[in-house]
Amino acid sequence: MKFKWLLSQEKIVWKELSNLYRLAPLGEKKPTDLEMSFTNSMYKCFVYESNQLIGAGRALADGVDCSYICDVAVLPGYQGHGLGKEIINKLIQLSNGHKKIILYSVPGKESFYKKSGFMHMNTAMAIFNNQEQAVLSGLISET
């Protein structure tokens, strides 16, 4: 399969990106929220086949110390063929030179990211908008 990679958001249709996250399934993300989060991210990539958006990801970075890879999504029909790994590796490449590259995974997907060199962090802490739901879904623990 031949894909077209865009590293800027100039031609992005935010409603289409919102639909990608819904189908991936990574939840409901408003187009306006996605536009703000991608605009505020130093690195971003969008993957197309023909004119269809099939994958995306971004890295929130400061240019020196930390790059945080997040919001990586691939349409279900394209999952399991290495596209997610390619997006992660592109964001790692773009983040090269930062002292640390951080990524947080949904529970059960950690082994996928280990293949790209990520290791478990012992010191990560988080505050979620809905702490109770984050505990129930296994994203954080109270211990």
A tleap script that builds the chain and sets N, CA, C and O, in Angstrom:
source leaprc.protein.ff14SB
mol = sequence {
  NMET LYS PHE LYS TRP LEU LEU SER GLN GLU
  LYS ILE VAL TRP LYS GLU LEU SER ASN LEU
  TYR ARG LEU ALA PRO LEU GLY GLU LYS LYS
  PRO THR ASP LEU GLU MET SER PHE THR ASN
  SER MET TYR LYS CYS PHE VAL TYR GLU SER
  ASN GLN LEU ILE GLY ALA GLY ARG ALA LEU
  ALA ASP GLY VAL ASP CYS SER TYR ILE CYS
  ASP VAL ALA VAL LEU PRO GLY TYR GLN GLY
  HIE GLY LEU GLY LYS GLU ILE ILE ASN LYS
  LEU ILE GLN LEU SER ASN GLY HIE LYS LYS
  ILE ILE LEU TYR SER VAL PRO GLY LYS GLU
  SER PHE TYR LYS LYS SER GLY PHE MET HIE
  MET ASN THR ALA MET ALA ILE PHE ASN ASN
  GLN GLU GLN ALA VAL LEU SER GLY LEU ILE
  SER GLU CTHR
}
set mol.1.N position { 0.837 -1.184 0.000 }
set mol.1.CA position { 0.000 0.000 0.000 }
set mol.1.C position { 0.882 1.249 0.000 }
set mol.1.O position { 1.862 1.328 0.742 }
set mol.2.N position { 0.534 2.200 -0.820 }
set mol.2.CA position { 1.283 3.455 -0.883 }
set mol.2.C position { 0.498 4.529 -0.136 }
set mol.2.O position { -0.654 4.823 -0.456 }
set mol.3.N position { 1.145 5.094 0.852 }
set mol.3.CA position { 0.500 6.105 1.677 }
set mol.3.C position { 1.132 7.465 1.445 }
set mol.3.O position { 2.303 7.571 1.081 }
set mol.4.N position { 0.335 8.504 1.663 }
set mol.4.CA position { 0.825 9.883 1.614 }
set mol.4.C position { 0.927 10.378 3.051 }
set mol.4.O position { -0.039 10.304 3.810 }
set mol.5.N position { 2.095 10.881 3.418 }
set mol.5.CA position { 2.347 11.382 4.762 }
set mol.5.C position { 2.391 12.908 4.739 }
set mol.5.O position { 3.104 13.500 3.928 }
set mol.6.N position { 1.633 13.541 5.625 }
set mol.6.CA position { 1.687 14.993 5.797 }
set mol.6.C position { 2.218 15.284 7.193 }
set mol.6.O position { 1.789 14.666 8.167 }
set mol.7.N position { 3.143 16.215 7.288 }
set mol.7.CA position { 3.714 16.581 8.580 }
set mol.7.C position { 3.270 17.968 9.023 }
set mol.7.O position { 3.821 18.534 9.967 }
set mol.8.N position { 2.276 18.508 8.338 }
set mol.8.CA position { 1.680 19.775 8.745 }
set mol.8.C position { 0.161 19.619 8.686 }
set mol.8.O position { -0.361 18.681 8.084 }
set mol.9.N position { -0.516 20.540 9.312 }
set mol.9.CA position { -1.972 20.424 9.436 }
set mol.9.C position { -2.727 21.357 8.505 }
set mol.9.O position { -3.947 21.482 8.618 }
set mol.10.N position { -2.038 22.004 7.602 }
set mol.10.CA position { -2.653 23.021 6.760 }
set mol.10.C position { -3.872 22.526 5.988 }
set mol.10.O position { -4.814 23.290 5.776 }
set mol.11.N position { -3.871 21.270 5.567 }
set mol.11.CA position { -4.962 20.746 4.739 }
set mol.11.C position { -5.884 19.797 5.502 }
set mol.11.O position { -6.681 19.084 4.892 }
set mol.12.N position { -5.783 19.784 6.818 }
set mol.12.CA position { -6.556 18.830 7.608 }
set mol.12.C position { -8.000 19.281 7.757 }
set mol.12.O position { -8.283 20.448 8.027 }
set mol.13.N position { -8.896 18.339 7.576 }
set mol.13.CA position { -10.319 18.550 7.843 }
set mol.13.C position { -10.556 17.970 9.233 }
set mol.13.O position { -10.539 16.752 9.413 }
set mol.14.N position { -10.775 18.836 10.206 }
set mol.14.CA position { -10.811 18.429 11.611 }
set mol.14.C position { -11.964 17.472 11.918 }
set mol.14.O position { -11.838 16.616 12.794 }
set mol.15.N position { -13.060 17.605 11.222 }
set mol.15.CA position { -14.183 16.682 11.401 }
set mol.15.C position { -13.779 15.270 10.959 }
set mol.15.O position { -14.184 14.282 11.572 }
set mol.16.N position { -12.993 15.184 9.911 }
set mol.16.CA position { -12.489 13.895 9.431 }
set mol.16.C position { -11.546 13.260 10.465 }
set mol.16.O position { -11.595 12.053 10.701 }
set mol.17.N position { -10.698 14.080 11.071 }
set mol.17.CA position { -9.804 13.579 12.112 }
set mol.17.C position { -10.600 13.114 13.330 }
set mol.17.O position { -10.284 12.082 13.922 }
set mol.18.N position { -11.621 13.865 13.702 }
set mol.18.CA position { -12.492 13.475 14.806 }
set mol.18.C position { -13.125 12.111 14.533 }
set mol.18.O position { -13.218 11.271 15.428 }
set mol.19.N position { -13.552 11.902 13.311 }
set mol.19.CA position { -14.146 10.632 12.923 }
set mol.19.C position { -13.132 9.493 13.014 }
set mol.19.O position { -13.480 8.384 13.419 }
set mol.20.N position { -11.887 9.761 12.641 }
set mol.20.CA position { -10.827 8.752 12.758 }
set mol.20.C position { -10.688 8.285 14.199 }
set mol.20.O position { -10.618 7.082 14.454 }
set mol.21.N position { -10.647 9.222 15.148 }
set mol.21.CA position { -10.503 8.843 16.559 }
set mol.21.C position { -11.713 8.057 17.052 }
set mol.21.O position { -11.568 7.126 17.845 }
set mol.22.N position { -12.893 8.422 16.592 }
set mol.22.CA position { -14.103 7.707 16.998 }
set mol.22.C position { -14.063 6.266 16.485 }
set mol.22.O position { -14.419 5.340 17.213 }
set mol.23.N position { -13.634 6.076 15.243 }
set mol.23.CA position { -13.612 4.750 14.637 }
set mol.23.C position { -12.447 3.898 15.122 }
set mol.23.O position { -12.533 2.671 15.069 }
set mol.24.N position { -11.360 4.505 15.592 }
set mol.24.CA position { -10.123 3.781 15.911 }
set mol.24.C position { -10.235 2.676 16.980 }
set mol.24.O position { -9.449 1.745 16.804 }
set mol.25.N position { -10.967 2.592 17.947 }
set mol.25.CA position { -11.746 3.611 18.657 }
set mol.25.C position { -10.956 4.204 19.813 }
set mol.25.O position { -10.527 3.481 20.712 }
set mol.26.N position { -10.767 5.493 19.793 }
set mol.26.CA position { -10.081 6.201 20.869 }
set mol.26.C position { -10.964 7.259 21.512 }
set mol.26.O position { -10.466 8.163 22.184 }
set mol.27.N position { -12.252 7.152 21.310 }
set mol.27.CA position { -13.182 8.045 21.980 }
set mol.27.C position { -13.617 9.214 21.122 }
set mol.27.O position { -13.167 9.403 19.992 }
set mol.28.N position { -14.505 9.982 21.705 }
set mol.28.CA position { -15.041 11.168 21.031 }
set mol.28.C position { -14.125 12.360 21.289 }
set mol.28.O position { -13.884 12.732 22.437 }
set mol.29.N position { -13.630 12.942 20.236 }
set mol.29.CA position { -12.780 14.129 20.330 }
set mol.29.C position { -13.378 15.177 19.401 }
set mol.29.O position { -13.524 14.948 18.200 }
set mol.30.N position { -13.719 16.314 19.962 }
set mol.30.CA position { -14.334 17.379 19.169 }
set mol.30.C position { -13.344 17.929 18.140 }
set mol.30.O position { -12.161 18.090 18.441 }
set mol.31.N position { -13.824 18.217 16.933 }
set mol.31.CA position { -12.933 18.795 15.911 }
set mol.31.C position { -12.205 20.059 16.391 }
set mol.31.O position { -11.024 20.237 16.095 }
set mol.32.N position { -12.892 20.927 17.121 }
set mol.32.CA position { -12.241 22.157 17.605 }
set mol.32.C position { -11.159 21.850 18.631 }
set mol.32.O position { -10.131 22.526 18.668 }
set mol.33.N position { -11.383 20.833 19.467 }
set mol.33.CA position { -10.360 20.427 20.443 }
set mol.33.C position { -9.146 19.831 19.737 }
set mol.33.O position { -8.007 20.097 20.119 }
set mol.34.N position { -9.393 19.025 18.710 }
set mol.34.CA position { -8.291 18.441 17.948 }
set mol.34.C position { -7.473 19.515 17.243 }
set mol.34.O position { -6.244 19.452 17.209 }
set mol.35.N position { -8.160 20.494 16.686 }
set mol.35.CA position { -7.444 21.584 16.021 }
set mol.35.C position { -6.535 22.315 17.012 }
set mol.35.O position { -5.392 22.639 16.687 }
set mol.36.N position { -7.035 22.568 18.196 }
set mol.36.CA position { -6.219 23.249 19.204 }
set mol.36.C position { -5.044 22.382 19.644 }
set mol.36.O position { -3.916 22.868 19.725 }
set mol.37.N position { -5.292 21.104 19.929 }
set mol.37.CA position { -4.208 20.253 20.430 }
set mol.37.C position { -3.141 20.003 19.366 }
set mol.37.O position { -1.952 19.990 19.686 }
set mol.38.N position { -3.536 19.805 18.114 }
set mol.38.CA position { -2.543 19.610 17.061 }
set mol.38.C position { -1.805 20.911 16.754 }
set mol.38.O position { -0.606 20.886 16.476 }
set mol.39.N position { -2.499 22.040 16.800 }
set mol.39.CA position { -1.857 23.335 16.570 }
set mol.39.C position { -0.786 23.587 17.631 }
set mol.39.O position { 0.268 24.147 17.329 }
set mol.40.N position { -1.046 23.184 18.850 }
set mol.40.CA position { -0.111 23.404 19.947 }
set mol.40.C position { 0.950 22.317 20.067 }
set mol.40.O position { 1.750 22.342 21.002 }
set mol.41.N position { 0.972 21.377 19.150 }
set mol.41.CA position { 1.965 20.301 19.158 }
set mol.41.C position { 3.073 20.612 18.150 }
set mol.41.O position { 2.804 21.037 17.027 }
set mol.42.N position { 4.307 20.395 18.565 }
set mol.42.CA position { 5.438 20.697 17.692 }
set mol.42.C position { 5.480 19.756 16.491 }
set mol.42.O position { 5.781 20.183 15.377 }
set mol.43.N position { 5.179 18.475 16.715 }
set mol.43.CA position { 5.266 17.485 15.649 }
set mol.43.C position { 3.904 16.831 15.446 }
set mol.43.O position { 3.176 16.574 16.406 }
set mol.44.N position { 3.576 16.570 14.210 }
set mol.44.CA position { 2.318 15.913 13.885 }
set mol.44.C position { 2.491 15.164 12.583 }
set mol.44.O position { 3.288 15.555 11.731 }
set mol.45.N position { 1.753 14.104 12.436 }
set mol.45.CA position { 1.755 13.419 11.150 }
set mol.45.C position { 0.360 12.875 10.872 }
set mol.45.O position { -0.365 12.447 11.771 }
set mol.46.N position { 0.025 12.909 9.618 }
set mol.46.CA position { -1.261 12.452 9.121 }
set mol.46.C position { -0.968 11.537 7.939 }
set mol.46.O position { -0.144 11.860 7.084 }
set mol.47.N position { -1.645 10.398 7.898 }
set mol.47.CA position { -1.396 9.418 6.844 }
set mol.47.C position { -2.676 9.227 6.035 }
set mol.47.O position { -3.756 9.018 6.588 }
set mol.48.N position { -2.530 9.302 4.721 }
set mol.48.CA position { -3.659 9.163 3.806 }
set mol.48.C position { -3.417 8.015 2.839 }
set mol.48.O position { -2.285 7.747 2.438 }
set mol.49.N position { -4.490 7.349 2.478 }
set mol.49.CA position { -4.490 6.466 1.318 }
set mol.49.C position { -5.517 7.071 0.376 }
set mol.49.O position { -6.680 7.244 0.743 }
set mol.50.N position { -5.093 7.388 -0.826 }
set mol.50.CA position { -5.912 8.175 -1.749 }
set mol.50.C position { -6.271 9.475 -1.039 }
set mol.50.O position { -5.376 10.225 -0.651 }
set mol.51.N position { -7.536 9.754 -0.864 }
set mol.51.CA position { -7.941 10.972 -0.163 }
set mol.51.C position { -8.520 10.681 1.206 }
set mol.51.O position { -9.139 11.558 1.809 }
set mol.52.N position { -8.334 9.466 1.715 }
set mol.52.CA position { -8.901 9.087 3.008 }
set mol.52.C position { -7.843 9.149 4.112 }
set mol.52.O position { -6.763 8.571 3.988 }
set mol.53.N position { -8.169 9.856 5.183 }
set mol.53.CA position { -7.298 9.898 6.356 }
set mol.53.C position { -7.389 8.557 7.063 }
set mol.53.O position { -8.468 8.152 7.495 }
set mol.54.N position { -6.256 7.865 7.182 }
set mol.54.CA position { -6.268 6.522 7.779 }
set mol.54.C position { -5.443 6.433 9.058 }
set mol.54.O position { -5.546 5.443 9.781 }
set mol.55.N position { -4.629 7.439 9.352 }
set mol.55.CA position { -3.819 7.420 10.556 }
set mol.55.C position { -3.330 8.802 10.925 }
set mol.55.O position { -3.201 9.680 10.072 }
set mol.56.N position { -3.057 8.985 12.209 }
set mol.56.CA position { -2.574 10.281 12.686 }
set mol.56.C position { -1.869 10.109 14.022 }
set mol.56.O position { -2.033 9.099 14.706 }
set mol.57.N position { -1.087 11.110 14.373 }
set mol.57.CA position { -0.433 11.152 15.678 }
set mol.57.C position { 0.238 12.500 15.854 }
set mol.57.O position { 0.409 13.257 14.898 }
set mol.58.N position { 0.612 12.788 17.083 }
set mol.58.CA position { 1.261 14.069 17.359 }
set mol.58.C position { 2.219 13.910 18.523 }
set mol.58.O position { 2.157 12.938 19.277 }
set mol.59.N position { 3.115 14.893 18.655 }
set mol.59.CA position { 4.030 14.951 19.800 }
set mol.59.C position { 4.068 16.379 20.301 }
set mol.59.O position { 4.402 17.305 19.562 }
set mol.60.N position { 3.728 16.541 21.542 }
set mol.60.CA position { 3.796 17.826 22.228 }
set mol.60.C position { 5.223 17.936 22.746 }
set mol.60.O position { 5.638 17.141 23.589 }
set mol.61.N position { 5.977 18.917 22.250 }
set mol.61.CA position { 7.405 18.974 22.570 }
set mol.61.C position { 7.862 20.395 22.829 }
set mol.61.O position { 7.262 21.354 22.345 }
set mol.62.N position { 8.944 20.519 23.606 }
set mol.62.CA position { 9.484 21.838 23.927 }
set mol.62.C position { 10.759 22.161 23.152 }
set mol.62.O position { 11.308 23.254 23.289 }
set mol.63.N position { 11.232 21.219 22.342 }
set mol.63.CA position { 12.408 21.468 21.515 }
set mol.63.C position { 13.737 21.103 22.150 }
set mol.63.O position { 14.762 21.108 21.469 }
set mol.64.N position { 13.745 20.786 23.440 }
set mol.64.CA position { 15.005 20.494 24.124 }
set mol.64.C position { 14.877 19.314 25.082 }
set mol.64.O position { 15.563 18.302 24.933 }
set mol.65.N position { 14.004 19.452 26.053 }
set mol.65.CA position { 13.945 18.494 27.154 }
set mol.65.C position { 13.000 17.330 26.902 }
set mol.65.O position { 13.410 16.173 26.998 }
set mol.66.N position { 11.749 17.613 26.582 }
set mol.66.CA position { 10.738 16.562 26.588 }
set mol.66.C position { 9.841 16.604 25.356 }
set mol.66.O position { 9.388 17.669 24.935 }
set mol.67.N position { 9.597 15.449 24.798 }
set mol.67.CA position { 8.606 15.285 23.744 }
set mol.67.C position { 7.648 14.197 24.209 }
set mol.67.O position { 8.071 13.115 24.615 }
set mol.68.N position { 6.368 14.491 24.145 }
set mol.68.CA position { 5.326 13.584 24.607 }
set mol.68.C position { 4.494 13.151 23.404 }
set mol.68.O position { 3.758 13.956 22.833 }
set mol.69.N position { 4.609 11.886 23.023 }
set mol.69.CA position { 3.871 11.342 21.896 }
set mol.69.C position { 2.479 10.937 22.364 }
set mol.69.O position { 2.323 10.258 23.378 }
set mol.70.N position { 1.465 11.368 21.604 }
set mol.70.CA position { 0.095 11.058 22.010 }
set mol.70.C position { -0.845 11.050 20.812 }
set mol.70.O position { -0.478 11.424 19.698 }
set mol.71.N position { -2.048 10.619 21.077 }
set mol.71.CA position { -3.132 10.640 20.091 }
set mol.71.C position { -2.799 9.912 18.797 }
set mol.71.O position { -3.168 10.367 17.715 }
set mol.72.N position { -2.104 8.786 18.903 }
set mol.72.CA position { -1.822 7.978 17.720 }
set mol.72.C position { -3.034 7.099 17.445 }
set mol.72.O position { -3.484 6.357 18.318 }
set mol.73.N position { -3.559 7.189 16.225 }
set mol.73.CA position { -4.757 6.436 15.857 }
set mol.73.C position { -4.639 5.935 14.422 }
set mol.73.O position { -4.068 6.599 13.557 }
set mol.74.N position { -5.194 4.748 14.191 }
set mol.74.CA position { -5.222 4.146 12.863 }
set mol.74.C position { -6.615 3.570 12.655 }
set mol.74.O position { -7.170 2.935 13.552 }
set mol.75.N position { -7.179 3.792 11.472 }
set mol.75.CA position { -8.487 3.216 11.162 }
set mol.75.C position { -8.441 1.695 11.320 }
set mol.75.O position { -7.435 1.077 10.972 }
set mol.76.N position { -9.496 1.086 11.831 }
set mol.76.CA position { -9.496 -0.364 12.080 }
set mol.76.C position { -9.075 -1.216 10.879 }
set mol.76.O position { -8.353 -2.196 11.063 }
set mol.77.N position { -9.490 -0.885 9.684 }
set mol.77.CA position { -9.126 -1.672 8.518 }
set mol.77.C position { -7.643 -1.653 8.185 }
set mol.77.O position { -7.171 -2.472 7.397 }
set mol.78.N position { -6.901 -0.718 8.785 }
set mol.78.CA position { -5.473 -0.580 8.546 }
set mol.78.C position { -4.641 -0.993 9.754 }
set mol.78.O position { -3.412 -0.979 9.701 }
set mol.79.N position { -5.312 -1.360 10.844 }
set mol.79.CA position { -4.609 -1.791 12.049 }
set mol.79.C position { -4.037 -3.192 11.836 }
set mol.79.O position { -4.591 -3.994 11.085 }
set mol.80.N position { -2.922 -3.471 12.507 }
set mol.80.CA position { -2.300 -4.786 12.413 }
set mol.80.C position { -1.364 -4.946 11.231 }
set mol.80.O position { -0.890 -6.052 10.969 }
set mol.81.N position { -1.085 -3.864 10.512 }
set mol.81.CA position { -0.203 -3.930 9.344 }
set mol.81.C position { 1.042 -3.062 9.517 }
set mol.81.O position { 1.784 -2.854 8.557 }
set mol.82.N position { 1.281 -2.556 10.721 }
set mol.82.CA position { 2.489 -1.790 10.990 }
set mol.82.C position { 2.375 -0.283 10.838 }
set mol.82.O position { 3.351 0.433 11.063 }
set mol.83.N position { 1.197 0.217 10.460 }
set mol.83.CA position { 1.065 1.662 10.269 }
set mol.83.C position { 1.192 2.422 11.585 }
set mol.83.O position { 1.837 3.470 11.627 }
set mol.84.N position { 0.591 1.916 12.656 }
set mol.84.CA position { 0.727 2.560 13.965 }
set mol.84.C position { 2.186 2.644 14.386 }
set mol.84.O position { 2.634 3.666 14.904 }
set mol.85.N position { 2.916 1.571 14.161 }
set mol.85.CA position { 4.345 1.561 14.493 }
set mol.85.C position { 5.102 2.580 13.639 }
set mol.85.O position { 6.008 3.250 14.135 }
set mol.86.N position { 4.737 2.700 12.362 }
set mol.86.CA position { 5.383 3.689 11.500 }
set mol.86.C position { 5.119 5.114 11.991 }
set mol.86.O position { 6.011 5.962 11.959 }
set mol.87.N position { 3.895 5.372 12.444 }
set mol.87.CA position { 3.564 6.708 12.975 }
set mol.87.C position { 4.392 6.982 14.227 }
set mol.87.O position { 4.974 8.058 14.365 }
set mol.88.N position { 4.447 6.013 15.134 }
set mol.88.CA position { 5.253 6.160 16.359 }
set mol.88.C position { 6.707 6.417 15.993 }
set mol.88.O position { 7.329 7.333 16.530 }
set mol.89.N position { 7.255 5.617 15.082 }
set mol.89.CA position { 8.666 5.777 14.709 }
set mol.89.C position { 8.932 7.123 14.040 }
set mol.89.O position { 10.001 7.701 14.237 }
set mol.90.N position { 7.988 7.631 13.258 }
set mol.90.CA position { 8.154 8.954 12.640 }
set mol.90.C position { 8.182 10.033 13.721 }
set mol.90.O position { 8.994 10.956 13.660 }
set mol.91.N position { 7.286 9.913 14.722 }
set mol.91.CA position { 7.263 10.894 15.812 }
set mol.91.C position { 8.519 10.794 16.682 }
set mol.91.O position { 8.996 11.805 17.198 }
set mol.92.N position { 9.053 9.586 16.846 }
set mol.92.CA position { 10.328 9.425 17.562 }
set mol.92.C position { 11.440 10.117 16.770 }
set mol.92.O position { 12.253 10.845 17.339 }
set mol.93.N position { 11.469 9.887 15.472 }
set mol.93.CA position { 12.483 10.515 14.610 }
set mol.93.C position { 12.388 12.038 14.676 }
set mol.93.O position { 13.404 12.722 14.804 }
set mol.94.N position { 11.168 12.568 14.587 }
set mol.94.CA position { 10.985 14.018 14.660 }
set mol.94.C position { 11.396 14.566 16.030 }
set mol.94.O position { 11.841 15.708 16.136 }
set mol.95.N position { 11.246 13.752 17.071 }
set mol.95.CA position { 11.571 14.162 18.440 }
set mol.95.C position { 13.037 13.964 18.783 }
set mol.95.O position { 13.454 14.272 19.900 }
set mol.96.N position { 13.818 13.462 17.855 }
set mol.96.CA position { 15.232 13.207 18.093 }
set mol.96.C position { 15.916 14.468 18.628 }
set mol.96.O position { 15.676 15.571 18.135 }
set mol.97.N position { 16.757 14.296 19.625 }
set mol.97.CA position { 17.470 15.418 20.230 }
set mol.97.C position { 16.881 15.835 21.566 }
set mol.97.O position { 17.553 16.509 22.347 }
set mol.98.N position { 15.641 15.450 21.848 }
set mol.98.CA position { 15.059 15.721 23.165 }
set mol.98.C position { 15.703 14.789 24.197 }
set mol.98.O position { 16.079 13.665 23.866 }
set mol.99.N position { 15.830 15.241 25.417 }
set mol.99.CA position { 16.434 14.430 26.473 }
set mol.99.C position { 15.577 13.220 26.820 }
set mol.99.O position { 16.096 12.188 27.247 }
set mol.100.N position { 14.253 13.349 26.635 }
set mol.100.CA position { 13.371 12.209 26.885 }
set mol.100.C position { 12.158 12.306 25.979 }
set mol.100.O position { 11.664 13.390 25.671 }
set mol.101.N position { 11.697 11.139 25.564 }
set mol.101.CA position { 10.468 11.019 24.777 }
set mol.101.C position { 9.525 10.173 25.615 }
set mol.101.O position { 9.844 9.042 25.984 }
set mol.102.N position { 8.370 10.731 25.907 }
set mol.102.CA position { 7.403 10.070 26.778 }
set mol.102.C position { 6.164 9.709 25.974 }
set mol.102.O position { 5.775 10.421 25.048 }
set mol.103.N position { 5.562 8.606 26.340 }
set mol.103.CA position { 4.332 8.161 25.713 }
set mol.103.C position { 3.522 7.456 26.782 }
set mol.103.O position { 4.076 6.709 27.589 }
set mol.104.N position { 2.223 7.683 26.799 }
set mol.104.CA position { 1.451 6.877 27.726 }
set mol.104.C position { 0.504 6.008 26.947 }
set mol.104.O position { -0.101 6.429 25.961 }
set mol.105.N position { 0.390 4.774 27.416 }
set mol.105.CA position { -0.320 3.733 26.700 }
set mol.105.C position { -1.622 3.378 27.400 }
set mol.105.O position { -1.750 3.527 28.615 }
set mol.106.N position { -2.579 2.911 26.622 }
set mol.106.CA position { -3.763 2.332 27.253 }
set mol.106.C position { -3.336 0.985 27.828 }
set mol.106.O position { -2.469 0.319 27.262 }
set mol.107.N position { -3.942 0.572 28.960 }
set mol.107.CA position { -3.566 -0.707 29.570 }
set mol.107.C position { -3.667 -1.865 28.574 }
set mol.107.O position { -4.647 -2.000 27.841 }
set mol.108.N position { -2.624 -2.690 28.574 }
set mol.108.CA position { -2.594 -3.852 27.703 }
set mol.108.C position { -1.836 -3.647 26.398 }
set mol.108.O position { -1.571 -4.613 25.683 }
set mol.109.N position { -1.486 -2.420 26.081 }
set mol.109.CA position { -0.781 -2.132 24.825 }
set mol.109.C position { 0.692 -1.817 25.033 }
set mol.109.O position { 1.389 -1.455 24.085 }
set mol.110.N position { 1.172 -1.953 26.266 }
set mol.110.CA position { 2.554 -1.578 26.575 }
set mol.110.C position { 3.570 -2.345 25.721 }
set mol.110.O position { 4.575 -1.770 25.303 }
set mol.111.N position { 3.326 -3.622 25.459 }
set mol.111.CA position { 4.289 -4.418 24.692 }
set mol.111.C position { 4.453 -3.885 23.267 }
set mol.111.O position { 5.527 -4.007 22.678 }
set mol.112.N position { 3.402 -3.300 22.717 }
set mol.112.CA position { 3.484 -2.696 21.387 }
set mol.112.C position { 4.528 -1.588 21.375 }
set mol.112.O position { 5.326 -1.497 20.443 }
set mol.113.N position { 4.528 -0.744 22.409 }
set mol.113.CA position { 5.448 0.391 22.460 }
set mol.113.C position { 6.864 -0.024 22.856 }
set mol.113.O position { 7.831 0.648 22.497 }
set mol.114.N position { 6.987 -1.114 23.585 }
set mol.114.CA position { 8.315 -1.619 23.934 }
set mol.114.C position { 9.111 -1.964 22.683 }
set mol.114.O position { 10.334 -1.830 22.670 }
set mol.115.N position { 8.427 -2.406 21.633 }
set mol.115.CA position { 9.098 -2.752 20.374 }
set mol.115.C position { 9.768 -1.545 19.731 }
set mol.115.O position { 10.682 -1.697 18.921 }
set mol.116.N position { 9.317 -0.352 20.088 }
set mol.116.CA position { 9.920 0.880 19.558 }
set mol.116.C position { 10.912 1.494 20.531 }
set mol.116.O position { 11.392 2.604 20.304 }
set mol.117.N position { 11.228 0.781 21.621 }
set mol.117.CA position { 12.250 1.232 22.553 }
set mol.117.C position { 11.742 1.869 23.833 }
set mol.117.O position { 12.548 2.247 24.683 }
set mol.118.N position { 10.431 1.999 23.999 }
set mol.118.CA position { 9.898 2.595 25.224 }
set mol.118.C position { 10.016 1.617 26.387 }
set mol.118.O position { 9.885 0.405 26.215 }
set mol.119.N position { 10.263 2.161 27.563 }
set mol.119.CA position { 10.355 1.364 28.786 }
set mol.119.C position { 9.362 1.913 29.798 }
set mol.119.O position { 8.966 3.077 29.731 }
set mol.120.N position { 8.967 1.066 30.733 }
set mol.120.CA position { 8.019 1.443 31.776 }
set mol.120.C position { 8.633 2.518 32.677 }
set mol.120.O position { 9.777 2.393 33.113 }
set mol.121.N position { 7.859 3.576 32.952 }
set mol.121.CA position { 8.312 4.633 33.870 }
set mol.121.C position { 7.814 4.316 35.277 }
set mol.121.O position { 6.645 3.980 35.466 }
set mol.122.N position { 8.681 4.420 36.237 }
set mol.122.CA position { 8.306 4.162 37.632 }
set mol.122.C position { 7.789 5.406 38.333 }
set mol.122.O position { 7.171 5.305 39.393 }
set mol.123.N position { 8.030 6.567 37.764 }
set mol.123.CA position { 7.735 7.805 38.489 }
set mol.123.C position { 6.613 8.634 37.886 }
set mol.123.O position { 6.392 9.767 38.310 }
set mol.124.N position { 5.913 8.102 36.921 }
set mol.124.CA position { 4.864 8.894 36.274 }
set mol.124.C position { 3.665 9.073 37.212 }
set mol.124.O position { 3.270 8.145 37.918 }
set mol.125.N position { 3.108 10.252 37.205 }
set mol.125.CA position { 1.925 10.584 37.999 }
set mol.125.C position { 0.971 11.336 37.083 }
set mol.125.O position { 1.401 11.927 36.092 }
set mol.126.N position { -0.320 11.321 37.404 }
set mol.126.CA position { -1.290 12.001 36.548 }
set mol.126.C position { -2.488 12.485 37.352 }
set mol.126.O position { -2.855 11.899 38.370 }
set mol.127.N position { -3.075 13.544 36.880 }
set mol.127.CA position { -4.365 14.028 37.366 }
set mol.127.C position { -5.278 14.053 36.144 }
set mol.127.O position { -4.984 14.729 35.158 }
set mol.128.N position { -6.368 13.326 36.211 }
set mol.128.CA position { -7.329 13.273 35.107 }
set mol.128.C position { -8.555 14.094 35.458 }
set mol.128.O position { -8.902 14.253 36.628 }
set mol.129.N position { -9.193 14.605 34.442 }
set mol.129.CA position { -10.436 15.343 34.619 }
set mol.129.C position { -11.467 14.484 35.341 }
set mol.129.O position { -12.205 14.985 36.190 }
set mol.130.N position { -11.523 13.199 35.013 }
set mol.130.CA position { -12.422 12.252 35.667 }
set mol.130.C position { -11.563 11.172 36.316 }
set mol.130.O position { -11.347 10.107 35.738 }
set mol.131.N position { -11.077 11.456 37.520 }
set mol.131.CA position { -10.169 10.544 38.221 }
set mol.131.C position { -10.798 9.170 38.435 }
set mol.131.O position { -10.145 8.143 38.251 }
set mol.132.N position { -12.078 9.161 38.827 }
set mol.132.CA position { -12.749 7.888 39.112 }
set mol.132.C position { -12.764 6.997 37.866 }
set mol.132.O position { -12.466 5.805 37.954 }
set mol.133.N position { -13.103 7.559 36.723 }
set mol.133.CA position { -13.125 6.790 35.476 }
set mol.133.C position { -11.724 6.326 35.098 }
set mol.133.O position { -11.561 5.213 34.597 }
set mol.134.N position { -10.717 7.150 35.326 }
set mol.134.CA position { -9.336 6.780 35.009 }
set mol.134.C position { -8.885 5.599 35.870 }
set mol.134.O position { -8.155 4.729 35.393 }
set mol.135.N position { -9.310 5.563 37.126 }
set mol.135.CA position { -8.994 4.437 38.007 }
set mol.135.C position { -9.724 3.180 37.500 }
set mol.135.O position { -9.118 2.117 37.369 }
set mol.136.N position { -11.006 3.312 37.224 }
set mol.136.CA position { -11.810 2.169 36.764 }
set mol.136.C position { -11.280 1.576 35.459 }
set mol.136.O position { -11.334 0.361 35.270 }
set mol.137.N position { -10.775 2.409 34.568 }
set mol.137.CA position { -10.271 1.915 33.293 }
set mol.137.C position { -8.822 1.433 33.361 }
set mol.137.O position { -8.285 0.950 32.364 }
set mol.138.N position { -8.190 1.558 34.519 }
set mol.138.CA position { -6.835 1.056 34.697 }
set mol.138.C position { -5.735 2.015 34.276 }
set mol.138.O position { -4.567 1.628 34.230 }
set mol.139.N position { -6.083 3.261 33.967 }
set mol.139.CA position { -5.062 4.217 33.563 }
set mol.139.C position { -4.202 4.662 34.734 }
set mol.139.O position { -3.003 4.892 34.574 }
set mol.140.N position { -4.805 4.783 35.909 }
set mol.140.CA position { -4.072 5.173 37.118 }
set mol.140.C position { -4.537 4.299 38.270 }
set mol.140.O position { -5.583 3.653 38.199 }
set mol.141.N position { -3.740 4.291 39.334 }
set mol.141.CA position { -4.128 3.579 40.543 }
set mol.141.C position { -3.972 4.515 41.730 }
set mol.141.O position { -3.211 5.482 41.683 }
set mol.142.N position { -4.688 4.219 42.771 }
set mol.142.CA position { -4.640 5.064 43.977 }
set mol.142.C position { -3.492 4.692 44.898 }
set mol.142.O position { -3.297 5.337 45.929 }
set mol.143.N position { -2.732 3.672 44.550 }
set mol.143.CA position { -1.621 3.224 45.409 }
set mol.143.C position { -0.346 3.930 45.081 }
set mol.143.O position { 0.682 3.671 45.708 }
savepdb mol mol.pdb
quit
